[in-house]
Amino acid sequence: MIPSFKETLLSFNTKVYFSHILFCFMMVLAIWLRLSNLSTYPAVGDTYDEQYWTFFGASLIQTGVPQSWSYIPVYKNKVPVSIQGIYYVIVKPSLDHPPLFSLFPGMVQVLSGRSWYELPPMGQIRLSLLPLWIANTALIFFVGKRMVNQKFGFFCMLIYAVTPSIVFSNRLVVSENLLSVFGLAFLYLVTLPERSRLRNYLLILLPALTILTKIAGIFFVFGLLFDLIIRKDKGWMYAFMGLGTGVFLFFLYTLKYDFGLFLAVQSFQGKRYSTFIGLPLLMILSQKLVMGVFLDGMMMMAKLAAVFVCFLPQPQKWLRSLVIQIFFQLLFFVIAVGETVSFTLNNKGGTGYYGWYVYALFPLAVIAFAYVFQQLWRSTNRIGMAVVLFFLVIQFRFFLYSIGLFDTAIFRLPKGLVFLTGVTILGSLILPRKYWRLYILTFISLVLLASAYQSRFMGPAYAIMDTEYIKPLL
């Protein structure tokens, strides 16, 4: 007997199918926003690390020897060349970093039919990161769902999909975008049952791949090991095997080319000036995308939330795992990052460190923000929510700027933002309880729309927007 249309419709698990559709919609949204202005923003040349990784990977694939630009003086085999009108000092072998991430842009260049030193258009190079966009966006949903529930997972996924700092940083060809995949994967793995054979294999494989991505990845692995040990999880033995495997493989890699040169390069990089405790604070409070100032209210709040949750009680194991990963990333900033930091604007409106140092922190910061927002929402904490909204109102600045409402007549601040900030905070503080939740829900929806609008339409013409905002305040 053929079932009726009504019976067929009722047989579907509507909640499951709706969640699948919503997941696909958010994934398509995330990819679309990252593809928009892919070749033009961030502007080509904001960082030549994109060219570094491309040369590195393509030369390794084509010639078997890693070659790329470097200005580290300990290299002896170096040749100054001009490629597409840009001056580079090409070194051979290039041993600044491990090779894994370079294979993404390098493979695209090789598939384009060019020699390793002939760069294809930047849009093609950046498109090599498509698998990482998908992996990060999907993983943050699954981590949120595993740790709290499906709604929390979707909230994290939506924030990650539309936040301008994340969208623009995902377009850049830098290894931190691969490290963030491993950071999220570690958070997911620690929640899986110990007896899972697949989990144990991944606890060996992923730490090894993390070491082969960037030397800084060892801090991610240390965080994973520490988390597993305090959980009394026997998986730490597999993770330790992965760490040992990664270090051994990288040792063989450097030994093949020139281990002494590798040590000399790392020794030189380790001598750079470090500001220790001041540095992580500046990385949280000072906002940059690459080199120039970039004000992103959502990311400002997310970074502050990442620090804030470190001081909260952690009754849930998942929250403790999140805090451990955040702590080890901040520890990396303190120990390993050696750039001079000052409040003086450079010629692009930035300060002394590079914005991509904190890219791998972004997914963890989003989860921390979602958790803080959830707690404030459940407790109807008006003052706490007013602080959050104070930062989030900054998300409207691009919309105001793009329609010509950049009037800095109130204490040299944009009148539109001053008005919105006042109204927003006042609403959070005085609205009756029965309207308060609707107000907050409406506001956060508008913030996410404003974020998506900026991610879609911001281009090089608006690159100095935030420098204009803050210069009158300095």
C-alpha positions as CSV (number, residue, x, y, z in Angstrom):
1,M,0.0,0.0,0.0
2,I,1.4,3.4,-1.0
3,P,1.5,5.8,1.9
4,S,-0.3,9.1,1.5
5,F,1.5,12.4,1.2
6,K,0.5,13.3,4.8
7,E,1.9,10.0,6.1
8,T,5.1,10.5,4.2
9,L,5.5,14.0,5.5
10,L,4.9,12.9,9.1
11,S,7.4,10.1,8.8
12,F,10.2,12.6,8.3
13,N,12.1,13.7,11.4
14,T,11.5,17.4,10.8
15,K,14.0,18.5,13.5
16,V,16.8,16.5,12.0
17,Y,16.1,17.6,8.5
18,F,15.8,21.2,9.5
19,S,19.2,21.0,11.4
20,H,20.8,19.6,8.2
21,I,19.4,22.4,6.1
22,L,20.5,25.0,8.6
23,F,24.0,23.5,8.7
24,C,24.2,23.5,4.9
25,F,22.9,27.1,4.8
26,M,25.5,28.4,7.3
27,M,28.3,26.5,5.5
28,V,27.3,28.0,2.1
29,L,27.1,31.4,3.8
30,A,30.6,31.0,5.3
31,I,32.1,30.0,2.0
32,W,30.3,32.7,0.0
33,L,31.5,35.5,2.4
34,R,35.1,34.2,2.1
35,L,34.9,34.0,-1.7
36,S,33.7,37.6,-1.9
37,N,36.6,40.0,-2.8
38,L,38.9,37.0,-2.3
39,S,41.6,38.4,-4.6
40,T,41.5,42.0,-3.4
41,Y,40.9,42.1,0.4
42,P,43.0,41.8,2.4
43,A,45.1,43.7,-0.1
44,V,47.8,41.7,-1.9
45,G,51.1,42.8,-0.3
46,D,49.7,43.4,3.2
47,T,51.8,40.4,4.0
48,Y,54.3,38.7,1.8
49,D,54.0,35.6,3.9
50,E,51.4,34.5,1.4
51,Q,54.1,34.5,-1.3
52,Y,56.5,32.8,1.1
53,W,54.2,29.8,1.7
54,T,53.4,29.6,-2.0
55,F,57.0,29.6,-3.1
56,F,57.9,27.2,-0.3
57,G,55.3,24.6,-1.2
58,A,55.6,24.8,-5.0
59,S,59.4,24.5,-4.9
60,L,59.2,21.6,-2.6
61,I,56.8,19.8,-4.9
62,Q,58.6,20.6,-8.1
63,T,62.2,20.5,-7.2
64,G,62.3,18.5,-3.9
65,V,64.1,21.4,-2.2
66,P,62.2,24.1,-0.2
67,Q,63.0,27.5,-1.5
68,S,61.4,30.9,-0.6
69,W,62.2,34.4,0.4
70,S,63.9,35.2,3.7
71,Y,65.8,38.1,5.2
72,I,67.4,36.1,8.0
73,P,71.1,36.7,7.6
74,V,72.3,33.2,8.6
75,Y,71.4,31.9,5.2
76,K,74.4,31.5,2.8
77,N,72.8,30.2,-0.3
78,K,70.6,33.2,-1.3
79,V,69.9,34.9,-4.6
80,P,68.2,38.3,-5.0
81,V,65.5,38.2,-7.7
82,S,62.6,40.3,-9.0
83,I,59.4,38.3,-9.4
84,Q,56.4,40.2,-10.9
85,G,58.1,43.5,-10.0
86,I,58.7,42.6,-6.4
87,Y,62.2,42.2,-4.9
88,Y,62.8,39.0,-3.0
89,V,65.9,37.3,-1.5
90,I,65.4,33.6,-2.3
91,V,67.1,31.2,0.0
92,K,67.8,27.5,-0.6
93,P,66.9,25.4,1.4
94,S,64.3,27.5,3.2
95,L,64.1,26.2,6.8
96,D,62.1,28.9,8.6
97,H,59.1,26.6,9.0
98,P,57.9,23.0,8.7
99,P,56.5,22.1,5.3
100,L,52.9,20.8,5.7
101,F,50.9,24.0,5.3
102,S,52.9,25.1,2.3
103,L,51.5,22.1,0.3
104,F,48.1,23.8,0.1
105,P,49.1,26.9,-1.9
106,G,52.0,25.1,-3.5
107,M,49.7,22.4,-5.0
108,V,47.5,25.2,-6.5
109,Q,50.5,26.8,-8.1
110,V,51.8,23.5,-9.5
111,L,48.3,22.6,-10.9
112,S,48.2,26.0,-12.6
113,G,51.1,24.8,-14.8
114,R,53.5,27.4,-13.7
115,S,57.1,27.1,-12.4
116,W,57.4,27.5,-8.6
117,Y,58.6,31.1,-8.9
118,E,55.8,32.2,-11.2
119,L,52.9,33.2,-9.0
120,P,49.4,32.7,-10.2
121,P,46.7,35.3,-9.4
122,M,46.3,35.8,-5.6
123,G,42.6,34.7,-5.8
124,Q,43.7,31.3,-7.1
125,I,46.3,30.9,-4.3
126,R,43.8,31.9,-1.6
127,L,41.3,29.5,-3.0
128,S,43.6,26.7,-1.8
129,L,42.3,27.3,1.7
130,L,38.8,26.3,0.8
131,P,39.2,22.9,2.6
132,L,40.3,24.8,5.8
133,W,37.3,27.1,5.6
134,I,35.0,24.1,5.5
135,A,36.9,22.2,8.2
136,N,37.0,25.1,10.7
137,T,33.3,26.1,10.1
138,A,32.1,22.5,10.5
139,L,34.3,21.7,13.5
140,I,33.2,24.7,15.5
141,F,29.6,23.5,15.1
142,F,30.5,19.9,16.2
143,V,32.6,21.1,19.1
144,G,29.8,23.4,20.3
145,K,27.2,20.7,19.9
146,R,29.3,18.1,21.6
147,M,30.2,20.4,24.5
148,V,26.8,22.0,25.2
149,N,24.0,21.3,22.7
150,Q,23.0,21.8,19.0
151,K,21.7,25.3,19.5
152,F,25.0,26.4,21.0
153,G,26.8,24.7,18.1
154,F,24.8,26.7,15.6
155,F,25.3,29.9,17.5
156,C,29.1,29.4,17.4
157,M,29.0,28.4,13.7
158,L,27.0,31.5,12.7
159,I,29.4,33.8,14.6
160,Y,32.4,32.1,13.0
161,A,30.8,32.3,9.5
162,V,30.1,36.1,9.5
163,T,32.5,37.8,11.8
164,P,34.7,40.1,9.6
165,S,38.0,39.5,11.4
166,I,37.5,35.7,10.9
167,V,36.3,35.9,7.3
168,F,39.2,38.1,6.2
169,S,41.8,36.2,8.2
170,N,40.6,32.9,6.6
171,R,41.4,34.4,3.2
172,L,45.1,34.9,4.0
173,V,47.5,32.2,3.1
174,V,49.1,31.8,6.6
175,S,49.6,28.6,8.5
176,E,47.6,29.7,11.5
177,N,44.5,28.8,9.5
178,L,45.6,25.2,9.6
179,L,46.6,25.3,13.2
180,S,43.1,26.4,14.1
181,V,41.7,23.2,12.5
182,F,43.9,21.2,14.8
183,G,43.0,23.2,17.9
184,L,39.3,22.6,17.3
185,A,39.9,18.9,16.5
186,F,41.8,18.5,19.8
187,L,38.8,20.0,21.7
188,Y,36.5,17.5,19.9
189,L,38.7,14.5,20.5
190,V,39.0,14.9,24.3
191,T,35.2,14.6,24.5
192,L,35.0,11.2,22.7
193,P,35.0,7.9,24.5
194,E,38.4,6.5,25.5
195,R,37.7,3.1,23.9
196,S,37.2,4.7,20.4
197,R,39.8,3.2,18.1
198,L,39.4,6.0,15.6
199,R,40.0,8.5,18.4
200,N,43.3,6.9,19.4
201,Y,44.5,6.9,15.8
202,L,43.6,10.6,15.5
203,L,45.4,11.3,18.8
204,I,48.6,10.0,17.1
205,L,48.0,11.5,13.7
206,L,46.8,15.1,14.5
207,P,49.6,16.0,17.0
208,A,52.2,14.8,14.5
209,L,50.6,16.9,11.7
210,T,50.4,19.9,14.0
211,I,54.2,19.8,14.6
212,L,54.7,19.5,10.8
213,T,52.6,22.7,10.3
214,K,54.4,25.2,12.4
215,I,56.8,24.9,15.3
216,A,54.3,27.0,17.4
217,G,52.0,24.0,17.0
218,I,53.8,22.3,19.9
219,F,51.9,24.5,22.3
220,F,48.6,23.1,21.0
221,V,49.9,19.6,21.5
222,F,51.1,20.5,25.0
223,G,47.6,21.8,25.8
224,L,46.1,18.5,24.6
225,L,48.5,16.4,26.6
226,F,47.9,18.5,29.8
227,D,44.2,18.2,29.3
228,L,44.2,14.4,28.8
229,I,46.5,13.9,31.8
230,I,44.4,15.9,34.3
231,R,41.3,14.0,32.9
232,K,43.2,10.8,33.8
233,D,42.6,9.8,30.2
234,K,44.9,7.2,28.8
235,G,44.7,8.9,25.5
236,W,47.6,11.0,26.6
237,M,49.9,8.1,25.7
238,Y,48.7,8.2,22.1
239,A,49.0,12.0,22.0
240,F,52.6,11.7,23.3
241,M,53.3,9.2,20.6
242,G,51.9,11.7,18.0
243,L,54.1,14.4,19.5
244,G,57.2,12.2,19.3
245,T,56.3,11.1,15.7
246,G,55.9,14.7,14.6
247,V,59.2,15.9,16.2
248,F,61.0,12.8,14.7
249,L,59.7,13.4,11.2
250,F,60.5,17.1,11.3
251,F,64.0,16.2,12.6
252,L,64.5,13.9,9.6
253,Y,63.2,16.6,7.3
254,T,65.7,19.2,8.6
255,L,68.5,16.6,8.7
256,K,67.9,15.9,5.0
257,Y,68.5,19.5,4.0
258,D,70.8,21.1,6.7
259,F,70.1,20.6,10.4
260,G,72.8,23.0,11.4
261,L,71.3,25.7,9.3
262,F,67.9,25.0,10.8
263,L,69.3,25.5,14.3
264,A,71.0,28.7,13.2
265,V,67.7,30.1,11.7
266,Q,65.7,29.2,14.8
267,S,68.4,30.7,17.1
268,F,68.3,33.9,15.2
269,Q,64.5,34.1,15.3
270,G,64.6,33.4,19.1
271,K,66.7,36.5,19.7
272,R,63.9,38.9,18.7
273,Y,62.6,41.3,21.4
274,S,59.8,40.0,23.6
275,T,57.5,42.0,25.8
276,F,56.4,39.0,27.8
277,I,53.3,39.7,29.9
278,G,52.5,43.0,28.0
279,L,52.4,41.1,24.7
280,P,49.4,38.9,25.3
281,L,47.5,41.8,26.8
282,L,48.2,43.9,23.6
283,M,47.1,41.0,21.4
284,I,43.8,40.9,23.3
285,L,43.2,44.7,23.4
286,S,45.0,46.0,20.3
287,Q,43.0,45.1,17.2
288,K,44.7,44.3,13.9
289,L,43.9,42.3,10.9
290,V,47.4,42.1,9.2
291,M,49.4,45.3,9.8
292,G,46.8,48.0,10.0
293,V,44.2,48.8,12.7
294,F,41.0,46.8,12.3
295,L,38.2,47.4,14.8
296,D,35.9,44.4,15.1
297,G,33.5,44.6,18.0
298,M,32.6,40.9,17.9
299,M,36.3,39.8,18.0
300,M,37.1,42.4,20.7
301,M,34.5,40.9,22.9
302,A,35.4,37.3,21.9
303,K,39.1,37.8,22.9
304,L,38.1,39.4,26.2
305,A,35.7,36.5,26.8
306,A,38.6,34.1,26.1
307,V,40.5,35.7,28.9
308,F,37.5,36.1,31.1
309,V,36.6,32.4,31.1
310,C,40.0,31.5,32.3
311,F,39.1,33.1,35.7
312,L,35.6,31.5,35.9
313,P,34.8,28.3,37.9
314,Q,35.0,25.4,35.4
315,P,32.6,22.7,36.7
316,Q,32.2,21.3,33.1
317,K,35.1,19.3,31.7
318,W,34.6,20.9,28.3
319,L,35.0,24.4,29.7
320,R,38.2,23.3,31.4
321,S,39.4,21.9,28.1
322,L,38.7,25.2,26.4
323,V,40.5,27.2,29.1
324,I,43.5,24.9,28.8
325,Q,43.8,25.4,25.0
326,I,43.4,29.2,25.5
327,F,46.0,29.3,28.3
328,F,48.6,27.4,26.2
329,Q,48.1,29.8,23.3
330,L,48.6,32.8,25.6
331,L,51.7,31.0,26.9
332,F,52.9,30.7,23.4
333,F,52.5,34.5,22.9
334,V,54.5,35.1,26.1
335,I,57.4,32.7,25.3
336,A,57.7,32.5,21.5
337,V,56.4,35.7,19.9
338,G,59.2,38.2,19.7
339,E,58.0,41.4,18.0
340,T,58.4,44.9,19.3
341,V,55.1,46.2,20.4
342,S,54.2,49.9,20.8
343,F,51.1,52.1,20.7
344,T,52.7,54.2,17.9
345,L,50.8,53.9,14.6
346,N,52.9,52.6,11.6
347,N,52.3,53.7,8.1
348,K,49.3,51.4,7.7
349,G,47.8,52.4,11.0
350,G,49.1,49.3,12.9
351,T,51.5,48.6,15.7
352,G,54.5,46.3,16.0
353,Y,53.1,42.7,16.0
354,Y,51.4,40.9,13.1
355,G,47.7,40.2,13.2
356,W,48.0,36.6,12.2
357,Y,49.7,35.6,15.4
358,V,46.2,35.4,17.0
359,Y,44.3,33.8,14.1
360,A,44.4,30.3,15.7
361,L,42.8,31.8,18.8
362,F,39.8,33.0,16.9
363,P,37.7,29.8,17.0
364,L,38.4,29.3,20.7
365,A,37.5,32.9,21.4
366,V,34.2,32.5,19.6
367,I,33.3,29.5,21.7
368,A,34.2,31.5,24.9
369,F,32.1,34.4,23.7
370,A,29.1,32.2,23.0
371,Y,29.4,30.7,26.5
372,V,29.6,34.1,28.2
373,F,26.7,35.4,26.2
374,Q,24.7,32.3,27.1
375,Q,25.3,32.7,30.8
376,L,24.4,36.4,30.7
377,W,21.2,35.6,28.7
378,R,20.1,32.9,31.1
379,S,20.7,35.0,34.2
380,T,19.3,38.2,32.7
381,N,22.5,40.0,33.8
382,R,21.8,43.5,32.6
383,I,25.1,45.1,33.4
384,G,27.1,42.3,32.0
385,M,25.1,42.3,28.8
386,A,25.4,46.1,28.5
387,V,29.2,45.6,28.5
388,V,28.9,43.0,25.7
389,L,26.6,45.3,23.7
390,F,29.0,48.2,24.1
391,F,31.6,46.3,22.1
392,L,29.1,44.8,19.6
393,V,27.7,48.1,18.6
394,I,31.1,48.7,16.9
395,Q,29.9,46.2,14.2
396,F,27.7,48.9,12.7
397,R,30.6,51.2,11.9
398,F,31.2,49.9,8.4
399,F,27.5,50.2,7.5
400,L,27.5,53.8,8.7
401,Y,30.8,54.5,7.0
402,S,29.7,53.0,3.7
403,I,26.5,55.1,3.5
404,G,28.4,58.3,4.3
405,L,27.5,58.7,8.0
406,F,31.0,59.3,9.2
407,D,30.5,62.5,11.1
408,T,32.9,62.8,14.0
409,A,31.3,65.8,15.6
410,I,30.8,64.3,19.1
411,F,34.2,64.3,20.9
412,R,35.7,63.4,17.5
413,L,33.7,60.2,17.5
414,P,31.1,59.2,14.9
415,K,27.7,60.6,15.9
416,G,25.9,57.5,14.6
417,L,28.0,55.2,16.8
418,V,27.7,57.4,19.9
419,F,23.9,57.5,19.5
420,L,23.7,53.7,18.9
421,T,25.9,53.0,21.9
422,G,23.8,55.1,24.2
423,V,20.5,53.7,23.1
424,T,21.8,50.1,23.2
425,I,23.2,50.3,26.7
426,L,20.2,52.2,28.0
427,G,17.9,49.5,26.6
428,S,19.8,46.7,28.3
429,L,19.6,48.5,31.6
430,I,16.0,49.7,31.8
431,L,13.8,47.6,29.7
432,P,11.3,45.4,31.6
433,R,12.2,41.8,31.8
434,K,9.5,40.6,29.5
435,Y,10.9,42.8,26.7
436,W,14.6,42.5,27.6
437,R,15.2,39.1,25.9
438,L,13.4,40.1,22.7
439,Y,15.5,43.3,22.7
440,I,18.8,41.4,23.1
441,L,17.8,38.8,20.5
442,T,16.9,41.5,18.0
443,F,20.1,43.4,18.7
444,I,22.4,40.4,18.3
445,S,20.6,39.5,15.0
446,L,21.3,43.0,13.7
447,V,24.9,42.7,14.8
448,L,25.3,39.4,12.9
449,L,23.7,41.0,9.8
450,A,26.0,44.0,10.0
451,S,28.9,41.6,10.3
452,A,27.9,39.7,7.3
453,Y,27.3,43.0,5.4
454,Q,30.9,44.1,6.2
455,S,32.4,40.7,5.3
456,R,30.6,40.7,2.0
457,F,31.3,44.3,0.8
458,M,34.5,45.5,2.5
459,G,37.4,46.0,0.1
460,P,40.6,48.0,-0.3
461,A,38.7,51.3,-0.6
462,Y,37.8,51.0,3.1
463,A,41.1,49.7,4.4
464,I,41.9,53.0,6.2
465,M,38.5,53.3,7.7
466,D,39.5,52.3,11.2
467,T,42.7,54.3,11.2
468,E,40.5,57.3,10.6
469,Y,38.3,56.3,13.5
470,I,41.1,56.1,16.1
471,K,43.6,58.7,14.9
472,P,41.7,61.6,16.5
473,L,41.9,59.7,19.8
474,L,45.7,59.3,19.9
